[in-house]
Amino acid sequence: MIKGIFSQKNKYATVPSREAKLDVPDGLITKCPKCKKILYTKELIKSLKVCSICQYYFQMSAPERLELILDKDSFKEYDEQMVSNNPLDFPQYTKKIKIDQKKTNLNEAVLTGEGKIKGHDTVIAVMDTRFRMGSMGSVVGEKITRAIERATEKGSPFIIFTASGGARMQEGILSLMQMAKTSSAAKMLDLSGNLFISVMTTPTTGGVSASFASLGDYNFAEPGALIGFAGRRIIEQTIREELPEDFQTAEFLLKHGQLDNILTRDKMRDTLGSILSLHQGGMI
């Protein structure tokens, strides 16, 4: 869990040899996948899991995200006990679900509930890639749909942080149906006049990117976030064109009008709080 909110400059270390690596306690250091520098994990956490060398954004867990965004002790979880079954009797699916539950201490790949941001009430959903890559199964879709419906009933804004590999193939067509169900709930939220904010993080792909993740009144993303429907290679082979190097990044989408802005983690909470204040008739 994140204990420091505002970023500090990270220290980093280089490990000179394989032997030295063997002497390093587990969890003490973290290697940045972009710049390959070795970071002290405690310092990385203090800087909101952003590399101090190259500004690479590490993935955040759903609990970490909630602690960063919400007022302290304001979160009330929805549908905590809802768990997936195995509707298609897919081999090993139940076993893999249980492994992810133990690994993440979550029942599914999304946390939903209500809380406050800078004193403003909101309903919030946060997807977690540690659990089946944040893929959309029946329970994920149901939890998000119920959260949106509660926001509609309560007259509250709805905020979602997306992070997903797309549909969960072990549930077949039942997984694909979740895209339409969540998008329909988002439409009803829109008709009610309630605010919908979508924040896309790495990765937001597949049907998630093509459906509810792109339906916000405000569509934001983190720096460098991977956002897209199909993979680069599939698209290039289909259209027989070489895509730009920054294709499917948040920066590319902002440039082409598919995002409203890119928000850094150190300013995320303040920005969301200001938007909620504006739409709820408060002072910014």
N, C-alpha and C positions, 0 to 999 in steps of 0.2 A: 504494500500500500504506500502511496505517496505521502510523505510527511512535510516536504517543503513545497511551497506553491510557486514561488517566483524563481526564475532561472539564475544560476550562478555559473561562472566560468569553470569548466571542468579541468581537472588535472588528468593526465594520461600517462601510461607507462608502456614501454616496449619490453617484451620478454625476449631475452637474448638467445635462448636455446631451448631445445626440446626438454632437456633435463630440468631447466628452470620452470617450465610449464608444469611438469609433474609435481613440483613442490608448491604450486599455488593452490590454496584451498578453494573448493567449489564455491562459485558465486561471487568470488572476490573481484574478478575482472570480467569484462565483456568486450568482445571484438566487434568493431563496427563493420558491417558487411559492405559498406560503400568505400570508406577510406582505408580500411584494414588496420586502423590504429586500435591499440588496447586501452580501454577505458576502465577506471575504477568504477565498479557497479554503484557504489554509494553516491559517487559524484554524478553519475549518469541519471540516477533517480532524482537527485536534487535539481537537475536541469530539465526535469519533466521528460526524461528519456529522449532527449535530443542530443546528438553528438556535438560536442563543443568544437570539434575540428572541422567537420564538413557539413554540419547542420542536418545530418540524416535523421529522419524521424523513425525511431523504433516503434513497433506496435505497442499499444497500451491494452491492458486487460479491461474488462467492463468495470470491475470494482475500482481500479485505478482511475478510470475516466470519471466515474461518479464522484469520487473523492476530490478530483481536480475541479469539477464543474459546480457541484451543488454546495449549498450552505451546510455547515457541519451539523450532522445528526438530523438532517431534514428528510432523508430518503425513507420512503415507505414502499416496500416491494409489492408488486402485483403477482399473482399466480405463481407463487414461489414453488409450490409442490407439483406443478405441471411437468410431466416427463413424457418422453417419446416411447411408443411401443414399436413393434416391427410389423407394419401393416402388410408388407409383401413377403414376409418370412425370408428376408434377405440373409444369406449366410453370414454369420459372424457380426451382424449389425448390432444386435443387442449387446454383445460382448464389447464392441468398440465404444458404444454409448457409455457403458459402465466405466470403461477405462478413462474416458474423457471426464466423466463426472468426478472420479477420484482425483484426476490430475488437476482439474481446475476448481474443484469445490463448487461447481455450478451444476444445476440440473439440466440446463440446455444452453444453446449458443447465444442467448440474448437475456439481458436483465431489463425488466420493465417496472415502472412504478411512478410515484409522484414525489416531488421535492420542491425546494426553493432555490432560486438563483438570485442573489442579491436581494433577498426578501420577497421575490416574485414567485408565485405558485406556477408550477409547470408539470406536465406529464412528460416522462422521458423514457426512451428505450436506447439501450447500448448493446451493440452486437460484439461478440468476442470470438476472435479467430482461433483461439486456443482449442475451441470445442468444434470439432469437425469442420475446421476452417470457416466457421461462422456460416456454414451452408444453411439454406432455407429448407427445413423440414416442416411437417405439419404443426409441430408445437411452436417452432419459431414464428411461423406465420400467424398462428392463433394468438400468441402472446402479443405480437405487434398489433394485430387487428384489435384485440381487446383494449390495449392501451390507447389506441387512436379513438375507439368508441367511448372510452371513459373520458378522454379529453373533450370530445364532442358534448357528452352529457354534462360535464362539469363546467363547460364554458372556458376551459383552460387551453393555453397554448400547448402544442406538442412538439418535442424536439427528439430527433433520432440521430444517433451516431452510427453510420453504417460501416461494416467491415465484413465482407462476405465473398466466398468463392462462387456464389450462385446457388442453383438448385441442388438439393441433396439427392443424388442419383439413387440411393438405396430405397427411396420412397417413390420413385418413378413419377407418374402423372400427378400423384397427390402432392408432391413437392412443387411441381410447376403451377399447380392451382393456387398456391399461396401468393404468387405475384399479383394475380387478379384480385384476390380477396383483400390483400392489404391496400392495393391501389383503390379499390372501391370504397374502403373505409376512409382513405385519405380524401376522396371526392366528397363524401358526406361531411367530413370535417371542414372542407372548403366551403360547402354550401351553408354550413352553420355560421360562417364568418370567423371561425377560430384560426389562430396563427399556426402555421406549420413551418418549422425550421429543420432542414436536412443538412447534416455535416458529414461529408464523405471522407473516409480515411482509408488507408491502404490495407487490403485491396477492396474496392467496391466494384465487383465485376458481375458478369452474367445478367440474369433477369433482375437482380436487385438494382443494378445500375440503370437498367432500362425501365424500371417500374417506379416503386414508391420513393426510391432514393433521389429521383430527379423531379419529384412533384412538389417540393417545398415552395412556400412563398419566398423564402430565402434558401438558396442552394449554395452552401459553402463547402470548402475542402481544406484539408491540411496541406502544407507545402509538400510537393513531390508525390502526392497521393496517386496511386495507380487506380484509374477509373476507366472502365470500358466494358463492352458487351462480350466481344470475342477476342481471342488472342491475336497478337501482332502477326504471327506467321499465317494463321488462317485467313486474315483479312488480306495480307499481301498476296497470297496464292489465289484468292478469289478475284481480286480486282487487278491483279498483275501489275501492281505499282509498288514502289518502295516508299514506305511511310517515313515521315519526319522522325528524327531521333527522339524528340520529346513527346511523340504521339502518345495519347492516353495518360498523360500526366495532368495534374491539376492546373499547372501553368498553361498548358496547351488549351485546355477546355476554357479557362478564363479568357484567354486571348480570343477565342472564337465564340464567346458569348454564352457558353453553356454553364457557367458559374457566375454567381454574383460577387464573390470575393474569396480570397485565400486567407485563412486565419491561423496565426501562429499560436502555439499552446499557451504561451505566457499571457496572451491577450484574449484568449477564447472566452473565459468566464466573464470578464468585463464587457466584452462585445455583446455576448448573449444577454447579459443583464441589462445593458443599455437598450437593446432591441425590445426586450420584454417591457421595460419601463415605458418606452415610447408607445407601444401598442396597448398598454394597459392604462394609459393616460397619466403616467407619472412623470417625474422630472428626471432627466438623464444626468 
